[in-house]
Amino acid sequence: MDNDFEQFNEACDILKALAHPVRLCIVKGLLKKGACNVGFMKECLDLPQSTVSQHLQKLRSFGIVKTERNGLEVNYTIADVRVKQLIQVFFGKDDQS
């Protein structure tokens, strides 16, 4: 039996971060689009920018998304390849929409 609980804690943190419909939708959308800014996500999700930003911060704090600055624009992308695999398990390999 493996007593290294660090890997289990990390997996649990990722699952907890994804365990919200808005965050799951954000991740699924980023996988489809590749990179996206908060303004675009706000329009797609029909949510206030502050709400989207809070969800993105949670995803970022767990290393699920990362930011890339392009001038004044900040784009988000998926940072952890394991997340793509999880989304494929739940929604299928070909359906990233």
C-alpha positions as CSV (number, residue, x, y, z in Angstrom):
1,M,0.0,0.0,0.0
2,D,1.3,3.4,-1.0
3,N,1.5,5.7,2.0
4,D,2.5,8.8,0.0
5,F,-0.7,10.8,0.6
6,E,0.7,13.9,-1.2
7,Q,-0.4,12.5,-4.6
8,F,-3.8,11.8,-3.3
9,N,-4.1,15.3,-1.8
10,E,-3.2,16.8,-5.1
11,A,-5.7,14.7,-7.0
12,C,-8.4,15.6,-4.4
13,D,-7.6,19.4,-4.8
14,I,-8.0,19.2,-8.6
15,L,-11.3,17.3,-8.3
16,K,-12.5,19.8,-5.7
17,A,-11.6,22.7,-7.9
18,L,-13.5,21.2,-10.9
19,A,-16.5,20.2,-8.7
20,H,-18.5,23.4,-9.6
21,P,-20.6,23.7,-12.8
22,V,-19.1,27.2,-13.7
23,R,-15.5,26.0,-13.3
24,L,-16.2,22.8,-15.2
25,C,-17.7,24.9,-18.0
26,I,-14.7,27.3,-18.0
27,V,-12.2,24.4,-18.3
28,K,-14.2,22.7,-21.0
29,G,-14.4,26.0,-23.0
30,L,-10.7,26.6,-22.6
31,L,-9.9,23.2,-23.9
32,K,-12.1,23.8,-27.0
33,K,-10.9,27.4,-27.6
34,G,-7.3,27.1,-26.5
35,A,-7.0,30.5,-24.8
36,C,-9.5,33.0,-23.7
37,N,-9.8,36.3,-21.7
38,V,-12.2,37.0,-18.9
39,G,-14.4,39.3,-21.1
40,F,-15.1,36.6,-23.6
41,M,-15.9,34.1,-20.8
42,K,-18.2,36.6,-19.1
43,E,-20.2,36.9,-22.4
44,C,-20.3,33.2,-23.0
45,L,-21.3,32.3,-19.4
46,D,-23.6,35.3,-19.0
47,L,-22.1,36.0,-15.6
48,P,-20.6,39.1,-14.0
49,Q,-16.9,39.5,-14.6
50,S,-16.2,39.4,-10.9
51,T,-17.9,36.0,-10.6
52,V,-15.9,34.6,-13.6
53,S,-12.7,36.1,-12.1
54,Q,-13.3,34.4,-8.8
55,H,-13.7,31.0,-10.5
56,L,-10.6,31.6,-12.6
57,Q,-8.6,32.5,-9.5
58,K,-9.6,29.2,-7.8
59,L,-8.6,27.3,-10.9
60,R,-5.4,29.1,-11.1
61,S,-4.6,28.6,-7.4
62,F,-4.8,24.8,-8.0
63,G,-2.6,25.0,-11.1
64,I,-5.4,24.0,-13.5
65,V,-5.2,27.2,-15.6
66,K,-2.4,29.7,-16.2
67,T,-2.3,33.2,-17.6
68,E,-0.5,34.7,-20.5
69,R,-0.3,38.4,-20.9
70,N,-0.5,40.0,-24.3
71,G,-0.3,43.8,-23.8
72,L,-3.2,44.7,-21.6
73,E,-5.1,41.5,-22.3
74,V,-4.7,38.5,-20.0
75,N,-5.6,35.1,-21.6
76,Y,-6.2,31.9,-19.7
77,T,-5.1,28.5,-20.9
78,I,-5.2,25.0,-19.4
79,A,-2.0,24.3,-17.4
80,D,-2.5,20.7,-16.4
81,V,-2.8,18.0,-19.0
82,R,-4.5,15.7,-16.6
83,V,-7.5,18.0,-16.6
84,K,-7.9,17.5,-20.4
85,Q,-8.0,13.7,-19.7
86,L,-10.6,14.2,-17.0
87,I,-12.8,16.3,-19.3
88,Q,-12.5,13.6,-22.0
89,V,-13.7,10.9,-19.5
90,F,-16.8,12.9,-18.6
91,F,-17.6,14.4,-22.0
92,G,-15.9,12.2,-24.6
93,K,-12.7,12.6,-26.5
94,D,-14.2,14.1,-29.6
95,D,-16.7,16.5,-27.9
96,Q,-14.7,19.4,-26.5
97,S,-17.6,21.8,-27.2
